[in-house]
């Protein structure tokens, strides 16, 4: 198995990338516009929101990257540029201003926005911010960029990994924002990824879709997807590895690292979806199909009754099986076993067997529910497919 290590940095960790984050007055305080700049045109891929309502930046980005390359990313926070007259023109203007400042083609710019829906962008402030960011981007600017995309988040989210393609060290960096869909006007999920791997654009696109399906698409927090949700990746090819052109070992190493990075960023977003949040993981085992397993897992992590009960220290196995039973997943309603699994000790507390109450030690269950991550393990005893979903519990506040 390829060795993957988390290393210092974020989007500027891979070779060929610099960034900046500035304040231009969109938000009342803090940085609110960021720029990622690549040394050369990069292979590019993106995954967009599943919502039928899409913000103007997604429309413009999707059109810009049809030719398979990009060299810069510009993003503002505070205003989403969604459901507003002239939104597409404003997004295109952000691209043209960035392109002019960097002396690159406008269609080589990815554009994103996050914040309040239904409010026009203040283009004078945007123009000034882009100019300042274009004058100040650097290898050290990644953290400022991560700060500049935040809205409801309590903390910036940035990570990087190092791995090998063949015997060549390669990197993927990323930053993300999002604090769940608890306040839909200010809860867009954005993730910007960079890499120095030399990879064919079609394989980059395939790898990103696989990684998102195994990470961000497993997050279920009980709300609707935002019109502006987007994950993008730029790959400079400057690591020096032999170009990845097939599904061989190099591609598998890249996919493994990309999934690992995306999964950690997703968990960070999930935990940050409420103040003092703790990660909730629901593992579904032995379902009839993979789809049934995923539907069941998401039903649990997005169920308000389950979240409230677990946050209050109740094992609530009945609420869990009822959430699965009403989810639309094809399961045997009388066959499910529900357990709590301690990430710290590996100990399992069995709550019910075949949907029937079991004797368990309430204090042991409460101890598991007080941990920083709570894992629910549900065995459907009905097939051969597993899945997992992630959500958020409130902080431990019981005396």
N, C-alpha and C positions, 0 to 999 in steps of 0.2 A: 504494500500500500504506500502511496506517495506521502511523504512527510510534509505536513502543512503546519506552519507556525504563524501565530499572530505576532505582528511586528509593529513598531511605532509608526504613526502617521495615519493618513486617510487618503483622500483623492490625489494628493501630491506625492504619495509614496512610490508609485510606479514611475519608471523612467519616461520623461517627456511631458510631464504635466506640472503646471503652476496654477495658482488660484488667488482670489482676493475676496474679501467681504467688507462692505462699506455701509455707512448710514447715509441715506439720502432723503429722509423725512417722510417715508410712507407710513411707518409706524411711529408712535409717540416717543418711543425710546428703543435703543438697540440697533444693531446692524439689520439691514433689510434688503440688500441686493448683493448677489455674489456672481463671480465669474470663474469658470474653469477654462484654462487655455492649454491646448496641446501644441507641442513643438511642430508637429506636422499633421496633415490630414489622417484621420484614424478610421479603422473599421468601426461600425456603429450598429447598435441594435436597441430596441425599446419595446416595452410592454406597457399597455395603457389600461385605464379604468374599464371595468365591465359595465359601468353605468351607460345608459342610453343618452344621458345628458353629458356632454363633454365640453370642458373649458376650451377657450380659443387657443391657448398655447399648445394643446395636444394636437389640434387640427393643423396648426402651422408646423410643428415638429414632425408630424407624420409625413407631411408633404416634403419637407426639407430633406429628410434622410432617405427618401426613395432611391437616391443614387448610391446609397451604401457607404457614405462617409460623413464625418463631421470633425470639426476642429475646436469648437468652443461650446460652452453651456452658459447661458445667462438665466438667472432666476431671481425674482423678487418675492418678498414675503409681506404680508399685511393686507393685500388685495389679490383676489383670485383671478381677475380678468375672465369671469365666467358669467353667462346670462346677462350680458350688457351690450348695448349697441356699440358697434365699432370695435369689438373685442379682437377680431381677427386682424384688423388693420393695426391695432395697438401691438399685438404680438409680432407682427411682421416688422413694425417699426423698431421694436426691441432688437430684432435680428439684424436689421440694416444698421442701426447705431453701433451694435457690437462689431459687426463686420467692418464698418468703416474705421472704427478705432483700432482694430487688429490687422487691418489690411488683408482680409480674407473674404471669400464669397459669402453673401448673405445666406445662401442655402446650406452653408456648412456650419450653421449655428443651431443648436438646440435651445428652445425657450421654454420656460416653465414659470408658473406663478402659483402662490398659495396664500390664502387668507379669506377675507370676507367676500361673499358672492354678491353680484348685482351692483358693484361699485366700479366706476371707470378708473382706469389707471391714471395717475398724475404724471403725464409724459415729460413735463419739464424736470421733475425730480428724478424720474427714471433716466433721462438723458444725462443729467449731471452725475448720477451714480455710476452709470456705465463708463463715462469718461474717467471718473476717479478710479474705478476698479481696473480699467485698462492701463492706467498709469502706475498702478501699485501691485499688480499681481506678481507672485513670487513662489518659490518652492516652499517657503514658510507660511504661505497664506491659506493653507487648507483649513486650519482651525477657524479662522475668521469667516471663511466661506460656510463652514458648517453652522456657525452661529447665525449667519445672515438668512438662513432658510427657515428658522424656527418661528412658530406661532404659539400654540398652546404648550409646546414641549417644556419640560422642566430642565432638560439638559441636552446639549448637542450630542449627536450619535455619529461617531466616526471610527472606522476600523481599517486595518490592512492585514493581508496575509502574504507570506512568502512560501513558494513551493517550487518544485523542479519540473521542467519539461525536458525529458532526456536528462542531461546533466547540467542544464542551464537554469540558474535561479531566476524565477519570474515572480511578479507581484500583481495583486489586485487590491485596490483601495476603494473605500466607499464612505459615503455619508448619507444619512437619512433623517427624515423628520416625519412626525405624525404622532398624535396622542389619542388615537381611537376616534370613532365617530360619535363621541358623547356630546359634542357641540358641533353639529354639521357645518356651520358657517366658517369654522376655523379649524378644520381637522383633516386637511388633505394629507395623504401619504405620498411622499416623494423620496426617491432613492437615486443617487447619482453614483455610478461606478466607473472606475478607470482601471486599465490594465496595460502592461507593457508586452503582453504575449503577442507573438506574430501568428494570427489565425485568420482563416478565410471568413469573410463577412457572413456567409450563409451558416457556417458552423457557429459563429459568435451568436447569431440570432437564435439558433437551436439551443445552444447552451443557456442563454439567458432565459428563454421560455421554460426550460426544464428547471432551472434554479428558482424562478419565481413560483412555479407550481409547487415546488417542494418547500417553500418558505412563506413568502408573503400571502400566497393564496391559501395557506393553512391557518391564517390568523382570523378569528371570528370573535368580534367584540360586541355584537348585538346592535350594530347600526348599519347604515347604508354606505356603499362606496361613494367616495367623493367624485365629482365630475373632473377633477384635476389630478387624480392619482396617476403616477407614472414612475416607471423604473427605466433608467437608461444606462448604457455602458459604451465607453469609448476604449478602443485598444490600439495603442500606438505602434506595436510591433518592434519596439526598441530593445527588448530584452536580449535578442540575439539567438533565440531558439529557431530550429528548423521549422518553417511555416507549417501550421496544423491545417492539413487539407483533407483529412479523413477521420473516421471515428475510432482511431487507434489509441495507443497508450497516451500520447500527448493530449489528445482531446479529453480523455477520461481524467487525466490529472488536472486539467484546467477546470472541467466540470465539477470535480470533487472540491476544489478550492473555492470556486464561485458559490456553490451551494452552501458550503460551510460559512462563508462570509455573509451571505444573504440571510441564512438562518439566524445568525447571531444578531444582525441588525433588526430582523423582524421581532425577535424576542425582546429586544430593547424597546422597540416601539410598543409592543403589547404591554410590557410592564409600566410604561409611561402613560398609559391611557387613563389612569386616575391617580390622584395624588397619593404618594406612598405605595404605589401599586406593587403587587407580587405576581409572578408569572403563574398562570394556571395551564397545565398541560393535560389534555385528555387523550389517552391511548386507547384505540379500539382494536381488539384482536379477534381473529377468526370470524369475520363477517362473510356474507355470501359473495360480495363483489367489493372491489376497491371503492367504487362510488358509494355503496351502502356504508362502508366504513367511514369515509370522509363526511358524508351527510350526518351520520350519527355523532361523530366527534365534534363537528361544528355546532350541532344542536345543543350539546352540553356546554361548550365554552361561551355560547352566546345567550344562554337561558338566564333571564334576570333572577328567577327564583333560586336557581342553583348558585349563581354568583353571590347573591345576598346570604344564603344559608351557609355556604362555605366560608365566606368572609367573617361570619359571626361564629364560626367554630362548629357548626352542625355538619355531621357527615352526610346527611340528606340523600341517602342512596335512592329513596323512593322518587325524589324529584329528578334524579339523574336518569333512572330507567323510564320515567314518564316523558322526559324530554326526548329521549331516543325513540320511544314508542310513537310519539306524535310527530316525528321529524320527516316522515316519508321514506326513511330507510327501510329496506325489506329485511326485517329481523324477526327472529322467533321470540315473541314477547315473554315467553316463559322460561327462556334458557340463559338469560344474562347473569353473569357474576360481576360484582362491583367491588373494587378494592382501592384503598389508598396506598400509595407507594412513596416511601421516604427517599428523596434524592440523597440525603445526607448519609443514611445508614443502609439503604437498600431494603429495609424491613417493609413488609406488606401487612396492612390491616384489612382483613376480609370483612366486608360489610353485608353482602348478601350473596346467596348462591341460588341459581335458577329462579331469580326474582323473588326469593324468600329470605326474610330476615335471618341473619346469623348472630350468634352471641359474639360480641367483641368488647374489648376494654375501651370504654369511652375516653379515658385519659390518654391512652396510646393514640387514639384517633385524633384527639385534640392536639397532641404534641406534633403530629404530622401536619395538621392544618395550620399550625403556628410557624411552619418553616417558610423560608423566603421564596421557595417554589413548591407548589402543591401539584402532585401528579395523581390523576385518576386513571385507573386501569380497568377497562371494561372488556370482559371476555364474552363475546356473543355466542360462542359454542355452536356456530352455525355455518362455518365455511373455512376458507383458507386465506382471507385477505385482511390486511392490517392498514391502519391509517392513524393520523394524529392531527390535533388542532390545538391552537394556543389562544389563551384569553388572559384576563386580568382579574385578580381579587384585590379587595381593599386591604389596607394595612391591618396588622394585628392590633386591636385596641381594647381587648378584653382585660379585665383585672384578674 
